[in-house]
């Protein structure tokens, strides 16, 4: 995942969103009488997962809760990160016996759902006619084959997540029309270049915006639902590309729900998720299970499921590996596609003089 530095209004450096969230999570855990340390490991930028693991070892940590910051599970997001972590654990004598558990997804948690509903409710009030606004959930896209051939639970979890948020809004007498679509944009074209034509989850965000404009929708509230911090898909794709498209399509009033960031109720709920998983930490170690591949690595399936959702009776299928999403070569290409996407955006900004880097003043505006 890509992360951006955060700067205050006076231009002083504040840090990466994930680092700030980690510190707030640590504070919340301590306030709940759980004196835990919190580490951040990222897939494609510092601090890398390997760097976080080295710090964990230096600190002598013996019990670990792994918490991906993706609300919904996908083999291309949380799965990729957990797969890397599993390989690191299996190859390290210190880590192979470490007691740990994993929280694969947490989109269904009440605290998260209410926090999302709170943000949507606040943003709706900005519009002149809040009841006429269409709520537009925009999700990170993944190749359709991940879902249909690999059994990736991402689409099902995303749809359930939206349903839960809408149910919460309806409890508050908010009954706006809504829709869900998936972003592809630059990543789509990168995959065309790298692996040939690939169909992604539909409906696509851009096509849905065009269709809403044709239907006469005048007010649209975009809700980024796949991530919990601001990043390239919110700051560039939604705030710049999709907003511009919406205005061209006749949508006159545009709004966007901010990422959860360090919203207190959200951070508190993440802390509760960690605390609820603690009874399961001692039951797991990589050395305790057979050398097998699984949808959610690092622990036994039954205990892992109980740790993150006691109501779910079984894992979303499959529990076996799908080669495209798991092999090192595939993950390497996934990473390269993402890197290429960022490079393309930077080139476009430099050549056109438009985009979020110019808006922030990081790159000079063309005169």
Number of C-alpha atoms within 10 A of each C-alpha: 14 15 18 13 12 15 13 9 7 6 8 9 11 12 14 16 18 22 18 15 21 18 16 20 25 20 20 21 22 14 12 13 10 14 12 13 16 18 18 19 19 18 19 16 11 15 15 13 20 16 15 17 20 11 12 18 13 9 10 10 14 14 16 20 18 17 19 21 21 18 24 25 27 25 25 21 19 20 21 20 19 23 24 17 19 19 12 16 20 17 10 10 11 12 21 17 17 19 22 23 30 25 22 26 20 24 22 20 19 15 19 23 23 17 19 26 21 16 17 21 16 11 18 23 11 10 17 11 10 17 14 16 21 21 23 23 21 23 22 18 23 25 16 16 16 21 19 12 11 20 20 26 20 24 23 13 20 23 12 15 21 20 14 19 22 21 16 18 20 13 10 11 9 17 15 15 12 15 15 20 20 23 25 24 17 18 20 19 16 20 22 14 11 12 10 10 11 13 14 18 20 18 14 18 24 21 15 19 23 19 14 19 21 12 10 11 20 18 23 26 21 25 23 25 25 22 19 20 21 20 17 18 22 23 15 17 21 21 18 16 16 21 22 14 17 24 16 12 18 18 21 13 16 19 19 21 22 19 19 21 17 19 16 14 16 22 24 21 20 21 21 17 20 23 16 14 21 16 12 19 21 14 15 22 21 20 17 14 11 8 9 8 15 17 26 26 22 28 24 18 16 11 18 25 21 17 22 22 19 10 8 10 10 11 14 15 12 15 16 13 17 18 11 16 22 19 13 14 12 15 18 12 14 19 15 16 22 19 16 17 19 16 12 14 16 14 11 13 17 16 10 11 17 16 21 17 17 15 13 11 9 9 15 13 16 10 4
